[in-house]
Amino acid sequence: MADSAKLMERFEGTARGHQVPSSGWRICLAHEFAEKRKPYQASDVSASDVVKHLGLGIRYLRWWYRKTHVEKKCPVIDLFNPLPLRQIYGCPLGGFGGGTITRGWRGEFCRWQLNPGVYHHKTVVADQFTVCLRRKGQTVYQQVLSVERPNVLQGWNWGYCGHYAFYHALYPRAWTVYQLPGQDVGLTCRQVSPIIPHDYQDTSLPVGVFVWELENGSDEAVDVSIMLTLRNGTGTKEDKSGGHWNEPFSLEKEGARVSGVLLHHCSPVNPYTLAISAREQVEGPIPSRVFPTSQQYWKERDQDKANVIVPGSLTEKGEVTAAAVCATCTVPPRGHRTLELGMAWDMPRIHFGSKEKLHLRRYTRYFGSAGDACPALSHYALTHYEQWEEKIESWQRPILESSHLPPWYKSALFNELYFVADGGTLWLELPPEACAEDVQGPAGTGLSQIFPVLREYGRFAYLEGQEYRMYNTYDVHFYASFALAMLWPKLEISLQYDIAAAVLNEDTQPRLYLMNGQMAQVKLKNVVPHDIGDPEDEPWQRVNAYLIHDTAGWKDLNLKFVLQVYRDYYLTQDTAYLQDMWPVCQAVMDSELKFDTDDDGLIENSGFADQTYDAWVATGASAYCGSLWLAAVCVMCKVAGIVGDSEVLQKYSAIRRKGSEAFERLLWNGKYYNYDSSGGPFSSTVMSDQCAGQWFLRASGLDQGEFQVFPRSHVVSALKTIFELNVMGFGNGTMGAVNGMRPDGSLDTSSVQSSEAWVGVVYALAATMIQEGLVQEGFHTAEGCYRTVWERLGMAFQTPEAYCQRKLFRSLAYMRPLSIWSMQLALESRAGQGACSRQGPLW
């Protein structure tokens, strides 16, 4: 066992001025998560539902077989192959839109997302860091910094004891602290990615930096070498297809020299280059050593040789190759030194699965699209990471240093941001030859700013989840959008313009929808699309990859567009954006009006799962869609007043008066809003998301005076009821909030989704509680969710859409949990009103 006091001192202490934050997700490398759970064998439709709806099951099976065996593509939702829970993931490397590489908390590189929307959950054994200590010219210690003992590469020194190390993550950085037993030497590896709010250049770069702080506690100098080995590829069969090759590089610029190896992966579609590199030290001889094959390092590890640089040759079919970079320095007695190593990857020109169009990634604006950017990317990363860290620390410091906020919240707030980069994320440049009609479509000529916005900030998209592979799934982005709107608002506005263009255009292609077995038009005009497309097809060109339902009949999509438009305006004060979006808001609300079938000012649900809860049926007026509708009507009144449209203001003011009366009359039961007005056996269910409309109004600075839609006493009463039943009655109050609870304290089992807890909905509910002054209840609700996911279940950096009490989860690595940033907006709004000035914590 290591000297635990000394190890924790290093863990909590400083390394050359870079303090390991006290808040964040942490774990001992020796730790094993005990409580594992299993995934549903399903997507949004459970396996039992498939059995009940045999026709749906047969239709899905036929579609799945055609996709996987005829078209040879991955289905957007694969019911038969859900991702297993692997409790190994740490902070992903890389910025937005250029692909990501995830390094596990035990040191392995274990999740690869380089091709757009395609994941390889493979640990490549050869991809490792290794340390070597030499005293007086003799090797005294050498160890692969991995707890694994693989049955390959037997000549390597495996089996590092995990009790001697800790991992700590606070995205976009992570720290691994190692104590080398018997050597009085400590290592801290700090991992840095360029995720910087309001930065639209460096945040796009596909790079990561590893800063190794070396501390020598002995009275004798020690030579320390840190080697990074990397095998070509991502551990797939393609790695052995042949034709790959490696080459060394060295780039000196502005007084800094970076050396490394380029690992060229020559796949027929979307070829790419990986690079590993080291920044050379100022003092002494050149310490960075480049080995185009990692075996070469092990041959020389006990020899004193000069730099060895041997050009690589093309691999044969069935052959794999690897490379290594080694950085060395002398650490004086009782002293410390720093070594800097980096990774970069360059897949600048991409095709989606259809292979119809060539697209350029965002970072090519700064580093070119020829496929030769890795040397420049490596040099830039290793010479600019200190500036990135200054900006990251400036952004995070006020939150981390707040004594009013609990440590778990600080960890969740920043670590959940991993999905913005690791969600199959795309950030693409418009082609140089593009014109306005290319992006707005024939019906989108009124979007005057769409072309300049997309030209300047590019197109942005991320998946609904790593298992639900649809880009910009809009009913879910509604929750997740707070992260973009608060931190990268130009990307949120860019995404909104793409949605607006899709609204105004239509796709007359018919498609068979699985739930009802009927053909319908893929996309209707003046209706918000469910998603922007499938990475296996051609996103933006063909939208609505989702085929469970015909989403033209969904009640929430149009409303969520209107609410996000005003929320974005409220946060950015971008009047040109609001002016552009105003006609689109009118169009989608006019389309939505047909769902008010009895002209009482309130829309009705249609008796099928016609909103984001797409396996949970509502009939008639419903708390969820009804609250969104009234909130959107309120926004229409607000924006009409801003733009001076008195006719629209008069129209929606009348609807608001009628609709508010109907909502209260049909759904309010004296304590909370009923799930729906159908009068069925589950009509009186307490839905945790029943105040969704109020949540967005308050987040947008509304719900005051003439814009108060829901009586505050009713909202507070509903939230207290939710807390009592859905939170405290679910998992003894330690698991967040279940979606549906019966008033007698039993779970609503009418659908698979009603008996789940949705992480993103829990954070949104907590934000609503905070907005309404139930601060302690809000933090208690969110804390149960965080501790269930990150601590009890070990789902770090793969937060699921849903979990339930009976040791099941669904859809790992999901978009919706980014809604935690609405909690931060609620806290900032309260602080601005003086509500946080009192002494004492908020939780």
Disulfide bonds with the S-S distance in Angstrom:
none
